[in-house]
Amino acid sequence: MHQERYSGKCAGLNGVGNTLPMMLGSLDKAILDFERTWWCQPGAKDKAIEFSLGLTSAAYYERLRRLIALSSALEYDPLTVKRVHRMLDTPVEREVAI
């Protein structure tokens, strides 16, 4: 499903999967491409994830967390990988019930 939505960015891959640990597959690249530009799409992010990539938001975020640890992901899209790293390193403010 993701290749139809991201055909321009994945067209040269010919469905090659992630066969080596350090190589990005077409879905991996589509996830990074999506994370770079998701706010350009209308509607909620979780719906856009499902529509564009065919993944649940839980599966998307699990795979994204694994992706940002790969040097090949950093080489493919350094700005997005670094942004996601910063977001994960930032503590979330929580309200304390008094």
Biopython code that builds the backbone (N, CA, C, O; Angstrom):
import numpy as np
from Bio.PDB.StructureBuilder import StructureBuilder

atoms = [
    (1, "MET", "N", (0.823, -1.189, 0.000)),
    (1, "MET", "CA", (0.000, 0.000, 0.000)),
    (1, "MET", "C", (0.870, 1.257, 0.000)),
    (1, "MET", "O", (0.547, 2.223, -0.691)),
    (2, "HIS", "N", (1.976, 1.263, 0.768)),
    (2, "HIS", "CA", (2.815, 2.450, 0.856)),
    (2, "HIS", "C", (3.485, 2.795, -0.462)),
    (2, "HIS", "O", (3.768, 3.966, -0.712)),
    (3, "GLN", "N", (3.746, 1.811, -1.309)),
    (3, "GLN", "CA", (4.424, 2.103, -2.563)),
    (3, "GLN", "C", (3.526, 2.885, -3.508)),
    (3, "GLN", "O", (4.028, 3.675, -4.308)),
    (4, "GLU", "N", (2.198, 2.686, -3.439)),
    (4, "GLU", "CA", (1.310, 3.481, -4.288)),
    (4, "GLU", "C", (1.338, 4.948, -3.869)),
    (4, "GLU", "O", (1.327, 5.836, -4.721)),
    (5, "ARG", "N", (1.373, 5.204, -2.565)),
    (5, "ARG", "CA", (1.348, 6.574, -2.068)),
    (5, "ARG", "C", (2.688, 7.273, -2.272)),
    (5, "ARG", "O", (2.726, 8.477, -2.527)),
    (6, "TYR", "N", (3.777, 6.533, -2.163)),
    (6, "TYR", "CA", (5.109, 7.116, -2.256)),
    (6, "TYR", "C", (5.836, 6.616, -3.488)),
    (6, "TYR", "O", (7.049, 6.409, -3.449)),
    (7, "SER", "N", (5.115, 6.419, -4.578)),
    (7, "SER", "CA", (5.719, 5.838, -5.776)),
    (7, "SER", "C", (6.896, 6.666, -6.288)),
    (7, "SER", "O", (7.857, 6.106, -6.816)),
    (8, "GLY", "N", (6.837, 7.967, -6.142)),
    (8, "GLY", "CA", (7.930, 8.798, -6.618)),
    (8, "GLY", "C", (9.210, 8.570, -5.846)),
    (8, "GLY", "O", (10.291, 8.625, -6.432)),
    (9, "LYS", "N", (9.126, 8.317, -4.551)),
    (9, "LYS", "CA", (10.306, 8.150, -3.724)),
    (9, "LYS", "C", (10.757, 6.696, -3.667)),
    (9, "LYS", "O", (11.912, 6.434, -3.331)),
    (10, "CYS", "N", (9.891, 5.753, -3.982)),
    (10, "CYS", "CA", (10.222, 4.333, -3.859)),
    (10, "CYS", "C", (10.276, 3.629, -5.206)),
    (10, "CYS", "O", (10.504, 2.420, -5.252)),
    (11, "ALA", "N", (10.076, 4.339, -6.286)),
    (11, "ALA", "CA", (9.943, 3.702, -7.596)),
    (11, "ALA", "C", (11.187, 2.912, -7.997)),
    (11, "ALA", "O", (11.067, 1.860, -8.624)),
    (12, "GLY", "N", (12.363, 3.393, -7.652)),
    (12, "GLY", "CA", (13.577, 2.720, -8.072)),
    (12, "GLY", "C", (13.934, 1.504, -7.252)),
    (12, "GLY", "O", (14.932, 0.843, -7.541)),
    (13, "LEU", "N", (13.141, 1.185, -6.227)),
    (13, "LEU", "CA", (13.500, 0.088, -5.345)),
    (13, "LEU", "C", (12.992, -1.261, -5.813)),
    (13, "LEU", "O", (13.502, -2.292, -5.375)),
    (14, "ASN", "N", (12.007, -1.279, -6.684)),
    (14, "ASN", "CA", (11.455, -2.514, -7.234)),
    (14, "ASN", "C", (11.076, -3.531, -6.166)),
    (14, "ASN", "O", (11.278, -4.732, -6.351)),
    (15, "GLY", "N", (10.529, -3.057, -5.050)),
    (15, "GLY", "CA", (10.043, -3.948, -4.008)),
    (15, "GLY", "C", (11.127, -4.658, -3.218)),
    (15, "GLY", "O", (10.843, -5.648, -2.545)),
    (16, "VAL", "N", (12.361, -4.178, -3.284)),
    (16, "VAL", "CA", (13.439, -4.807, -2.538)),
    (16, "VAL", "C", (13.207, -4.552, -1.066)),
    (16, "VAL", "O", (13.033, -3.404, -0.657)),
    (17, "GLY", "N", (13.201, -5.596, -0.266)),
    (17, "GLY", "CA", (12.964, -5.472, 1.163)),
    (17, "GLY", "C", (14.236, -5.168, 1.922)),
    (17, "GLY", "O", (15.299, -4.973, 1.333)),
    (18, "ASN", "N", (14.117, -5.130, 3.212)),
    (18, "ASN", "CA", (15.257, -4.859, 4.073)),
    (18, "ASN", "C", (16.018, -6.160, 4.295)),
    (18, "ASN", "O", (15.831, -6.819, 5.318)),
    (19, "THR", "N", (16.877, -6.539, 3.343)),
    (19, "THR", "CA", (17.555, -7.825, 3.383)),
    (19, "THR", "C", (18.832, -7.791, 4.211)),
    (19, "THR", "O", (19.244, -8.830, 4.725)),
    (20, "LEU", "N", (19.465, -6.647, 4.359)),
    (20, "LEU", "CA", (20.649, -6.514, 5.188)),
    (20, "LEU", "C", (20.309, -5.622, 6.373)),
    (20, "LEU", "O", (19.496, -4.707, 6.244)),
    (21, "PRO", "N", (20.910, -5.871, 7.506)),
    (21, "PRO", "CA", (20.568, -5.108, 8.699)),
    (21, "PRO", "C", (20.716, -3.596, 8.535)),
    (21, "PRO", "O", (19.943, -2.842, 9.127)),
    (22, "MET", "N", (21.670, -3.142, 7.760)),
    (22, "MET", "CA", (21.916, -1.714, 7.644)),
    (22, "MET", "C", (21.275, -1.081, 6.410)),
    (22, "MET", "O", (21.438, 0.118, 6.181)),
    (23, "MET", "N", (20.553, -1.862, 5.617)),
    (23, "MET", "CA", (19.904, -1.312, 4.435)),
    (23, "MET", "C", (18.467, -0.948, 4.767)),
    (23, "MET", "O", (17.792, -1.672, 5.499)),
    (24, "LEU", "N", (18.003, 0.164, 4.233)),
    (24, "LEU", "CA", (16.614, 0.557, 4.418)),
    (24, "LEU", "C", (15.761, -0.027, 3.307)),
    (24, "LEU", "O", (16.112, 0.062, 2.130)),
    (25, "GLY", "N", (14.655, -0.617, 3.679)),
    (25, "GLY", "CA", (13.699, -1.112, 2.699)),
    (25, "GLY", "C", (12.777, 0.012, 2.255)),
    (25, "GLY", "O", (12.857, 1.127, 2.771)),
    (26, "SER", "N", (11.916, -0.274, 1.314)),
    (26, "SER", "CA", (11.022, 0.761, 0.799)),
    (26, "SER", "C", (10.051, 1.252, 1.873)),
    (26, "SER", "O", (9.729, 2.440, 1.905)),
    (27, "LEU", "N", (9.577, 0.367, 2.751)),
    (27, "LEU", "CA", (8.683, 0.809, 3.828)),
    (27, "LEU", "C", (9.432, 1.695, 4.813)),
    (27, "LEU", "O", (8.878, 2.684, 5.294)),
    (28, "ASP", "N", (10.670, 1.361, 5.120)),
    (28, "ASP", "CA", (11.475, 2.182, 6.019)),
    (28, "ASP", "C", (11.641, 3.594, 5.464)),
    (28, "ASP", "O", (11.482, 4.578, 6.188)),
    (29, "LYS", "N", (11.956, 3.682, 4.195)),
    (29, "LYS", "CA", (12.107, 4.997, 3.558)),
    (29, "LYS", "C", (10.771, 5.732, 3.515)),
    (29, "LYS", "O", (10.723, 6.945, 3.718)),
    (30, "ALA", "N", (9.696, 5.008, 3.255)),
    (30, "ALA", "CA", (8.371, 5.629, 3.225)),
    (30, "ALA", "C", (8.005, 6.177, 4.602)),
    (30, "ALA", "O", (7.392, 7.240, 4.698)),
    (31, "ILE", "N", (8.369, 5.468, 5.661)),
    (31, "ILE", "CA", (8.103, 5.942, 7.017)),
    (31, "ILE", "C", (8.873, 7.227, 7.290)),
    (31, "ILE", "O", (8.314, 8.181, 7.831)),
    (32, "LEU", "N", (10.143, 7.262, 6.922)),
    (32, "LEU", "CA", (10.934, 8.482, 7.121)),
    (32, "LEU", "C", (10.402, 9.631, 6.262)),
    (32, "LEU", "O", (10.349, 10.774, 6.717)),
    (33, "ASP", "N", (10.009, 9.332, 5.030)),
    (33, "ASP", "CA", (9.420, 10.359, 4.158)),
    (33, "ASP", "C", (8.126, 10.897, 4.767)),
    (33, "ASP", "O", (7.886, 12.104, 4.772)),
    (34, "PHE", "N", (7.307, 9.996, 5.272)),
    (34, "PHE", "CA", (6.047, 10.395, 5.891)),
    (34, "PHE", "C", (6.305, 11.259, 7.126)),
    (34, "PHE", "O", (5.670, 12.300, 7.294)),
    (35, "GLU", "N", (7.218, 10.845, 7.978)),
    (35, "GLU", "CA", (7.506, 11.590, 9.204)),
    (35, "GLU", "C", (8.025, 12.991, 8.885)),
    (35, "GLU", "O", (7.788, 13.930, 9.645)),
    (36, "ARG", "N", (8.725, 13.130, 7.777)),
    (36, "ARG", "CA", (9.239, 14.436, 7.367)),
    (36, "ARG", "C", (8.114, 15.378, 6.956)),
    (36, "ARG", "O", (8.221, 16.588, 7.160)),
    (37, "THR", "N", (7.030, 14.842, 6.377)),
    (37, "THR", "CA", (6.017, 15.717, 5.764)),
    (37, "THR", "C", (4.595, 15.470, 6.233)),
    (37, "THR", "O", (3.667, 15.969, 5.597)),
    (38, "TRP", "N", (4.372, 14.730, 7.310)),
    (38, "TRP", "CA", (3.016, 14.337, 7.685)),
    (38, "TRP", "C", (2.097, 15.514, 7.952)),
    (38, "TRP", "O", (0.896, 15.407, 7.703)),
    (39, "TRP", "N", (2.602, 16.617, 8.440)),
    (39, "TRP", "CA", (1.731, 17.747, 8.768)),
    (39, "TRP", "C", (1.162, 18.425, 7.525)),
    (39, "TRP", "O", (0.269, 19.265, 7.641)),
    (40, "CYS", "N", (1.651, 18.083, 6.359)),
    (40, "CYS", "CA", (1.109, 18.630, 5.109)),
    (40, "CYS", "C", (-0.184, 17.939, 4.697)),
    (40, "CYS", "O", (-0.907, 18.433, 3.833)),
    (41, "GLN", "N", (-0.474, 16.799, 5.314)),
    (41, "GLN", "CA", (-1.664, 16.043, 4.959)),
    (41, "GLN", "C", (-2.829, 16.467, 5.852)),
    (41, "GLN", "O", (-2.635, 16.803, 7.020)),
    (42, "PRO", "N", (-4.040, 16.449, 5.291)),
    (42, "PRO", "CA", (-5.202, 16.829, 6.094)),
    (42, "PRO", "C", (-5.551, 15.745, 7.105)),
    (42, "PRO", "O", (-5.273, 14.565, 6.888)),
    (43, "GLY", "N", (-6.163, 16.157, 8.212)),
    (43, "GLY", "CA", (-6.653, 15.199, 9.190)),
    (43, "GLY", "C", (-5.635, 14.823, 10.238)),
    (43, "GLY", "O", (-4.529, 15.362, 10.295)),
    (44, "ALA", "N", (-6.043, 13.878, 11.067)),
    (44, "ALA", "CA", (-5.207, 13.427, 12.170)),
    (44, "ALA", "C", (-4.050, 12.569, 11.663)),
    (44, "ALA", "O", (-4.168, 11.885, 10.646)),
    (45, "LYS", "N", (-2.933, 12.615, 12.385)),
    (45, "LYS", "CA", (-1.742, 11.882, 11.976)),
    (45, "LYS", "C", (-1.998, 10.378, 11.949)),
    (45, "LYS", "O", (-1.546, 9.697, 11.029)),
    (46, "ASP", "N", (-2.716, 9.845, 12.943)),
    (46, "ASP", "CA", (-2.938, 8.398, 12.976)),
    (46, "ASP", "C", (-3.747, 7.917, 11.782)),
    (46, "ASP", "O", (-3.518, 6.816, 11.281)),
    (47, "LYS", "N", (-4.687, 8.727, 11.324)),
    (47, "LYS", "CA", (-5.457, 8.366, 10.127)),
    (47, "LYS", "C", (-4.591, 8.455, 8.879)),
    (47, "LYS", "O", (-4.707, 7.627, 7.976)),
    (48, "ALA", "N", (-3.726, 9.456, 8.829)),
    (48, "ALA", "CA", (-2.819, 9.604, 7.684)),
    (48, "ALA", "C", (-1.820, 8.447, 7.624)),
    (48, "ALA", "O", (-1.463, 7.989, 6.539)),
    (49, "ILE", "N", (-1.370, 7.975, 8.788)),
    (49, "ILE", "CA", (-0.460, 6.824, 8.835)),
    (49, "ILE", "C", (-1.139, 5.611, 8.237)),
    (49, "ILE", "O", (-0.570, 4.916, 7.396)),
    (50, "GLU", "N", (-2.360, 5.365, 8.677)),
    (50, "GLU", "CA", (-3.095, 4.201, 8.180)),
    (50, "GLU", "C", (-3.376, 4.314, 6.684)),
    (50, "GLU", "O", (-3.211, 3.343, 5.945)),
    (51, "PHE", "N", (-3.797, 5.488, 6.240)),
    (51, "PHE", "CA", (-4.126, 5.695, 4.826)),
    (51, "PHE", "C", (-2.885, 5.631, 3.940)),
    (51, "PHE", "O", (-2.896, 4.971, 2.900)),
    (52, "SER", "N", (-1.832, 6.305, 4.344)),
    (52, "SER", "CA", (-0.634, 6.415, 3.503)),
    (52, "SER", "C", (0.254, 5.177, 3.529)),
    (52, "SER", "O", (0.823, 4.789, 2.509)),
    (53, "LEU", "N", (0.368, 4.561, 4.704)),
    (53, "LEU", "CA", (1.328, 3.475, 4.868)),
    (53, "LEU", "C", (0.684, 2.120, 5.123)),
    (53, "LEU", "O", (1.339, 1.086, 5.001)),
    (54, "GLY", "N", (-0.594, 2.123, 5.475)),
    (54, "GLY", "CA", (-1.272, 0.860, 5.767)),
    (54, "GLY", "C", (-0.843, 0.248, 7.085)),
    (54, "GLY", "O", (-0.955, -0.964, 7.269)),
    (55, "LEU", "N", (-0.355, 1.065, 8.006)),
    (55, "LEU", "CA", (0.087, 0.597, 9.321)),
    (55, "LEU", "C", (-0.792, 1.200, 10.409)),
    (55, "LEU", "O", (-1.356, 2.280, 10.234)),
    (56, "THR", "N", (-0.904, 0.502, 11.524)),
    (56, "THR", "CA", (-1.521, 1.126, 12.693)),
    (56, "THR", "C", (-0.517, 2.135, 13.234)),
    (56, "THR", "O", (0.674, 2.044, 12.939)),
    (57, "SER", "N", (-0.983, 3.083, 14.013)),
    (57, "SER", "CA", (-0.047, 4.064, 14.564)),
    (57, "SER", "C", (0.940, 3.394, 15.520)),
    (57, "SER", "O", (2.095, 3.812, 15.595)),
    (58, "ALA", "N", (0.507, 2.358, 16.255)),
    (58, "ALA", "CA", (1.424, 1.643, 17.156)),
    (58, "ALA", "C", (2.554, 0.975, 16.368)),
    (58, "ALA", "O", (3.717, 1.064, 16.761)),
    (59, "ALA", "N", (2.220, 0.311, 15.265)),
    (59, "ALA", "CA", (3.235, -0.338, 14.434)),
    (59, "ALA", "C", (4.163, 0.700, 13.807)),
    (59, "ALA", "O", (5.368, 0.476, 13.699)),
    (60, "TYR", "N", (3.602, 1.827, 13.398)),
    (60, "TYR", "CA", (4.391, 2.917, 12.811)),
    (60, "TYR", "C", (5.437, 3.433, 13.803)),
    (60, "TYR", "O", (6.620, 3.527, 13.476)),
    (61, "TYR", "N", (4.992, 3.765, 15.014)),
    (61, "TYR", "CA", (5.915, 4.328, 15.999)),
    (61, "TYR", "C", (6.945, 3.311, 16.470)),
    (61, "TYR", "O", (8.086, 3.676, 16.753)),
    (62, "GLU", "N", (6.562, 2.048, 16.559)),
    (62, "GLU", "CA", (7.519, 1.009, 16.926)),
    (62, "GLU", "C", (8.617, 0.907, 15.872)),
    (62, "GLU", "O", (9.802, 0.827, 16.197)),
    (63, "ARG", "N", (8.211, 0.911, 14.623)),
    (63, "ARG", "CA", (9.197, 0.808, 13.534)),
    (63, "ARG", "C", (10.038, 2.082, 13.432)),
    (63, "ARG", "O", (11.238, 2.012, 13.164)),
    (64, "LEU", "N", (9.419, 3.238, 13.643)),
    (64, "LEU", "CA", (10.147, 4.507, 13.597)),
    (64, "LEU", "C", (11.219, 4.545, 14.676)),
    (64, "LEU", "O", (12.335, 4.995, 14.418)),
    (65, "ARG", "N", (10.901, 4.083, 15.877)),
    (65, "ARG", "CA", (11.892, 4.068, 16.957)),
    (65, "ARG", "C", (13.078, 3.167, 16.609)),
    (65, "ARG", "O", (14.221, 3.496, 16.925)),
    (66, "ARG", "N", (12.807, 2.034, 15.960)),
    (66, "ARG", "CA", (13.898, 1.155, 15.545)),
    (66, "ARG", "C", (14.704, 1.787, 14.411)),
    (66, "ARG", "O", (15.927, 1.659, 14.360)),
    (67, "LEU", "N", (14.009, 2.468, 13.507)),
    (67, "LEU", "CA", (14.673, 3.080, 12.350)),
    (67, "LEU", "C", (15.679, 4.143, 12.750)),
    (67, "LEU", "O", (16.777, 4.193, 12.198)),
    (68, "ILE", "N", (15.323, 4.986, 13.697)),
    (68, "ILE", "CA", (16.200, 6.113, 14.029)),
    (68, "ILE", "C", (17.497, 5.670, 14.689)),
    (68, "ILE", "O", (18.412, 6.476, 14.863)),
    (69, "ALA", "N", (17.585, 4.394, 15.060)),
    (69, "ALA", "CA", (18.824, 3.859, 15.623)),
    (69, "ALA", "C", (19.790, 3.389, 14.536)),
    (69, "ALA", "O", (20.944, 3.080, 14.832)),
    (70, "LEU", "N", (19.338, 3.331, 13.294)),
    (70, "LEU", "CA", (20.165, 2.832, 12.197)),
    (70, "LEU", "C", (20.972, 3.950, 11.555)),
    (70, "LEU", "O", (20.456, 5.040, 11.306)),
    (71, "SER", "N", (22.234, 3.672, 11.291)),
    (71, "SER", "CA", (23.070, 4.674, 10.620)),
    (71, "SER", "C", (22.578, 4.921, 9.197)),
    (71, "SER", "O", (22.727, 6.027, 8.677)),
    (72, "SER", "N", (22.000, 3.913, 8.565)),
    (72, "SER", "CA", (21.488, 4.100, 7.208)),
    (72, "SER", "C", (20.296, 5.054, 7.192)),
    (72, "SER", "O", (20.097, 5.774, 6.213)),
    (73, "ALA", "N", (19.508, 5.069, 8.253)),
    (73, "ALA", "CA", (18.394, 6.023, 8.343)),
    (73, "ALA", "C", (18.939, 7.437, 8.496)),
    (73, "ALA", "O", (18.423, 8.378, 7.893)),
    (74, "LEU", "N", (19.976, 7.580, 9.300)),
    (74, "LEU", "CA", (20.612, 8.882, 9.476)),
    (74, "LEU", "C", (21.204, 9.381, 8.162)),
    (74, "LEU", "O", (21.124, 10.571, 7.859)),
    (75, "GLU", "N", (21.790, 8.493, 7.391)),
    (75, "GLU", "CA", (22.337, 8.878, 6.086)),
    (75, "GLU", "C", (21.225, 9.249, 5.111)),
    (75, "GLU", "O", (21.384, 10.178, 4.319)),
    (76, "TYR", "N", (20.101, 8.535, 5.160)),
    (76, "TYR", "CA", (18.990, 8.779, 4.236)),
    (76, "TYR", "C", (18.300, 10.106, 4.524)),
    (76, "TYR", "O", (18.008, 10.863, 3.598)),
    (77, "ASP", "N", (18.035, 10.397, 5.798)),
    (77, "ASP", "CA", (17.300, 11.613, 6.156)),
    (77, "ASP", "C", (17.782, 12.122, 7.508)),
    (77, "ASP", "O", (17.102, 11.925, 8.515)),
    (78, "PRO", "N", (18.939, 12.773, 7.549)),
    (78, "PRO", "CA", (19.517, 13.186, 8.831)),
    (78, "PRO", "C", (18.654, 14.163, 9.624)),
    (78, "PRO", "O", (18.588, 14.057, 10.849)),
    (79, "LEU", "N", (18.000, 15.096, 8.970)),
    (79, "LEU", "CA", (17.198, 16.071, 9.704)),
    (79, "LEU", "C", (16.012, 15.419, 10.406)),
    (79, "LEU", "O", (15.731, 15.725, 11.565)),
    (80, "THR", "N", (15.327, 14.537, 9.723)),
    (80, "THR", "CA", (14.172, 13.871, 10.321)),
    (80, "THR", "C", (14.608, 12.966, 11.464)),
    (80, "THR", "O", (13.976, 12.963, 12.520)),
    (81, "VAL", "N", (15.666, 12.205, 11.274)),
    (81, "VAL", "CA", (16.149, 11.298, 12.324)),
    (81, "VAL", "C", (16.565, 12.090, 13.555)),
    (81, "VAL", "O", (16.225, 11.712, 14.676)),
    (82, "LYS", "N", (17.285, 13.171, 13.365)),
    (82, "LYS", "CA", (17.716, 13.992, 14.504)),
    (82, "LYS", "C", (16.522, 14.639, 15.196)),
    (82, "LYS", "O", (16.506, 14.741, 16.423)),
    (83, "ARG", "N", (15.521, 15.077, 14.431)),
    (83, "ARG", "CA", (14.317, 15.679, 15.031)),
    (83, "ARG", "C", (13.575, 14.664, 15.881)),
    (83, "ARG", "O", (13.154, 14.974, 16.995)),
    (84, "VAL", "N", (13.412, 13.450, 15.363)),
    (84, "VAL", "CA", (12.719, 12.412, 16.128)),
    (84, "VAL", "C", (13.513, 12.062, 17.384)),
    (84, "VAL", "O", (12.927, 11.864, 18.448)),
    (85, "HIS", "N", (14.832, 11.983, 17.273)),
    (85, "HIS", "CA", (15.665, 11.743, 18.451)),
    (85, "HIS", "C", (15.434, 12.819, 19.504)),
    (85, "HIS", "O", (15.272, 12.508, 20.684)),
    (86, "ARG", "N", (15.417, 14.077, 19.086)),
    (86, "ARG", "CA", (15.194, 15.182, 20.034)),
    (86, "ARG", "C", (13.830, 15.059, 20.692)),
    (86, "ARG", "O", (13.697, 15.273, 21.897)),
    (87, "MET", "N", (12.814, 14.716, 19.904)),
    (87, "MET", "CA", (11.464, 14.587, 20.457)),
    (87, "MET", "C", (11.422, 13.469, 21.502)),
    (87, "MET", "O", (10.757, 13.608, 22.528)),
    (88, "LEU", "N", (12.117, 12.378, 21.253)),
    (88, "LEU", "CA", (12.111, 11.264, 22.193)),
    (88, "LEU", "C", (12.946, 11.559, 23.436)),
    (88, "LEU", "O", (12.668, 11.021, 24.508)),
    (89, "ASP", "N", (13.951, 12.393, 23.305)),
    (89, "ASP", "CA", (14.804, 12.738, 24.445)),
    (89, "ASP", "C", (14.186, 13.808, 25.339)),
    (89, "ASP", "O", (14.615, 13.984, 26.479)),
    (90, "THR", "N", (13.179, 14.525, 24.828)),
    (90, "THR", "CA", (12.541, 15.593, 25.595)),
    (90, "THR", "C", (11.520, 14.990, 26.545)),
    (90, "THR", "O", (10.609, 14.289, 26.105)),
    (91, "PRO", "N", (11.655, 15.251, 27.841)),
    (91, "PRO", "CA", (10.674, 14.705, 28.779)),
    (91, "PRO", "C", (9.306, 15.356, 28.576)),
    (91, "PRO", "O", (9.208, 16.552, 28.301)),
    (92, "VAL", "N", (8.276, 14.565, 28.714)),
    (92, "VAL", "CA", (6.921, 15.053, 28.547)),
    (92, "VAL", "C", (6.442, 15.614, 29.877)),
    (92, "VAL", "O", (6.527, 14.949, 30.909)),
    (93, "GLU", "N", (5.940, 16.838, 29.845)),
    (93, "GLU", "CA", (5.395, 17.448, 31.065)),
    (93, "GLU", "C", (4.102, 16.733, 31.428)),
    (93, "GLU", "O", (3.244, 16.512, 30.573)),
    (94, "ARG", "N", (3.970, 16.380, 32.677)),
    (94, "ARG", "CA", (2.761, 15.706, 33.142)),
    (94, "ARG", "C", (2.128, 16.530, 34.239)),
    (94, "ARG", "O", (2.807, 17.088, 35.101)),
    (95, "GLU", "N", (0.799, 16.593, 34.185)),
    (95, "GLU", "CA", (0.082, 17.305, 35.235)),
    (95, "GLU", "C", (0.056, 16.454, 36.489)),
    (95, "GLU", "O", (-0.117, 15.236, 36.434)),
    (96, "VAL", "N", (0.228, 17.113, 37.611)),
    (96, "VAL", "CA", (0.205, 16.426, 38.890)),
    (96, "VAL", "C", (-1.087, 16.813, 39.592)),
    (96, "VAL", "O", (-1.365, 17.995, 39.795)),
    (97, "ALA", "N", (-1.871, 15.810, 39.961)),
    (97, "ALA", "CA", (-3.118, 16.074, 40.683)),
    (97, "ALA", "C", (-2.793, 16.496, 42.101)),
    (97, "ALA", "O", (-2.044, 15.827, 42.813)),
    (98, "ILE", "N", (-3.362, 17.605, 42.492)),
    (98, "ILE", "CA", (-3.103, 18.116, 43.846)),
    (98, "ILE", "C", (-4.310, 17.846, 44.711)),
    (98, "ILE", "O", (-4.313, 18.193, 45.892)),
]
sb = StructureBuilder()
sb.init_structure("model")
sb.init_model(0)
sb.init_chain("A")
sb.init_seg("    ")
for serial, (resi, resn, name, xyz) in enumerate(atoms, 1):
    if name == "N":
        sb.init_residue(resn, " ", resi, " ")
    sb.init_atom(name, np.array(xyz, "f"), 0.0, 1.0, " ", f" {name:<3s}", serial, name[0])
structure = sb.get_structure()
